[in-house]
Amino acid sequence: MRRIRILCLALLTSVATPLAAQSDDASQPIRIQANAATLDDNKNLAVYTGNVIITQGSMRLTGSRVTLTLDNNGEAQKLVSTGSPATFRQTPPDGKRVDARALTIEYHADTERVILIQDAFLEQAGNTFQGQRVNYDIQRQIVDAGRATSDDGDAAERIEIVIQPRKRTEPANNDDET
């Protein structure tokens, strides 16, 4: 029982820094809520099931099942959340919140990337990206969509992107004024 408590504490402290890209988020405590947890120290693996909610600062990851893989140093390497759908939310310092959902969400802590797989949808500042696969680079705030291909090499499905017009900060030129 003591070993399980130590492992839980180790998991929580090792996940604290890499889980969130924002410095404020990284300094916040991690909270994991689930109906059940299975921790395997030998495989550096933790599986949380049943309405899983993981929060740290502005970051929130949900799913019906979340698998956390640690590297050999005990650092969080990858989180895989599955659900109907699984969700990801984070507010970067610029305040343009990112909301995402997919049947599977992979969070790669070492590269700070989120990969949305199957029925993927990502929204930031009113701009939306949807398709079967959407990749999001958290640090650079770059979205890459539409990389899924079929067996013959053609795009498996088209993507849909909606980009909001930029707000103009200067008044429009009026040619009538002289």
Solvent accessible surface area in square Angstrom, and as a share of the most:
residue,aa,sasa,rsa
1,M,161,0.72
2,R,181,0.66
3,R,153,0.56
4,I,96,0.49
5,R,158,0.58
6,I,94,0.48
7,L,25,0.13
8,C,50,0.30
9,L,114,0.57
10,A,46,0.36
11,L,2,0.01
12,L,65,0.32
13,T,87,0.51
14,S,20,0.13
15,V,3,0.02
16,A,25,0.20
17,T,95,0.55
18,P,26,0.16
19,L,3,0.02
20,A,5,0.04
21,A,16,0.12
22,Q,21,0.09
23,S,96,0.62
24,D,105,0.54
25,D,5,0.03
26,A,29,0.23
27,S,88,0.57
28,Q,76,0.34
29,P,109,0.69
30,I,20,0.10
31,R,151,0.55
32,I,41,0.21
33,Q,73,0.33
34,A,41,0.32
35,N,123,0.63
36,A,56,0.44
37,A,57,0.45
38,T,92,0.54
39,L,38,0.19
40,D,45,0.23
41,D,59,0.30
42,N,137,0.70
43,K,142,0.60
44,N,41,0.21
45,L,52,0.26
46,A,0,0.00
47,V,20,0.12
48,Y,16,0.06
49,T,45,0.26
50,G,21,0.20
51,N,110,0.56
52,V,0,0.00
53,I,31,0.16
54,I,2,0.01
55,T,37,0.21
56,Q,1,0.00
57,G,45,0.43
58,S,41,0.26
59,M,3,0.01
60,R,93,0.34
61,L,2,0.01
62,T,22,0.13
63,G,9,0.09
64,S,62,0.40
65,R,115,0.42
66,V,0,0.00
67,T,29,0.17
68,L,2,0.01
69,T,40,0.23
70,L,15,0.08
71,D,43,0.22
72,N,148,0.76
73,N,131,0.67
74,G,24,0.23
75,E,78,0.35
76,A,6,0.05
77,Q,79,0.35
78,K,64,0.27
79,L,4,0.02
80,V,36,0.21
81,S,0,0.00
82,T,47,0.28
83,G,12,0.12
84,S,110,0.71
85,P,60,0.38
86,A,0,0.00
87,T,49,0.28
88,F,4,0.02
89,R,97,0.35
90,Q,4,0.02
91,T,50,0.29
92,P,6,0.04
93,P,118,0.74
94,D,78,0.40
95,G,49,0.47
96,K,102,0.43
97,R,108,0.40
98,V,2,0.01
99,D,37,0.19
100,A,6,0.05
101,R,107,0.39
102,A,0,0.00
103,L,56,0.28
104,T,31,0.18
105,I,0,0.00
106,E,33,0.15
107,Y,3,0.01
108,H,40,0.18
109,A,6,0.05
110,D,109,0.57
111,T,76,0.44
112,E,36,0.16
113,R,90,0.33
114,V,0,0.00
115,I,24,0.12
116,L,0,0.00
117,I,53,0.27
118,Q,93,0.41
119,D,85,0.44
120,A,2,0.01
121,F,31,0.13
122,L,1,0.00
123,E,64,0.29
124,Q,22,0.10
125,A,55,0.43
126,G,29,0.28
127,N,39,0.20
128,T,24,0.14
129,F,31,0.13
130,Q,70,0.31
131,G,8,0.08
132,Q,57,0.25
133,R,78,0.28
134,V,0,0.00
135,N,29,0.15
136,Y,4,0.01
137,D,10,0.05
138,I,6,0.03
139,Q,111,0.49
140,R,151,0.55
141,Q,67,0.30
142,I,82,0.42
143,V,33,0.19
144,D,47,0.25
145,A,21,0.16
146,G,32,0.31
147,R,159,0.58
148,A,33,0.25
149,T,90,0.52
150,S,48,0.31
151,D,161,0.83
152,D,109,0.56
153,G,54,0.52
154,D,90,0.47
155,A,70,0.54
156,A,57,0.45
157,E,89,0.40
158,R,209,0.76
159,I,62,0.31
160,E,96,0.43
161,I,75,0.38
162,V,64,0.37
163,I,123,0.63
164,Q,85,0.38
165,P,116,0.73
166,R,225,0.82
167,K,189,0.80
168,R,210,0.77
169,T,136,0.79
170,E,134,0.60
171,P,126,0.79
172,A,89,0.69
173,N,149,0.76
174,N,85,0.44
175,D,133,0.69
176,D,128,0.66
177,E,131,0.59
178,T,179,1.04
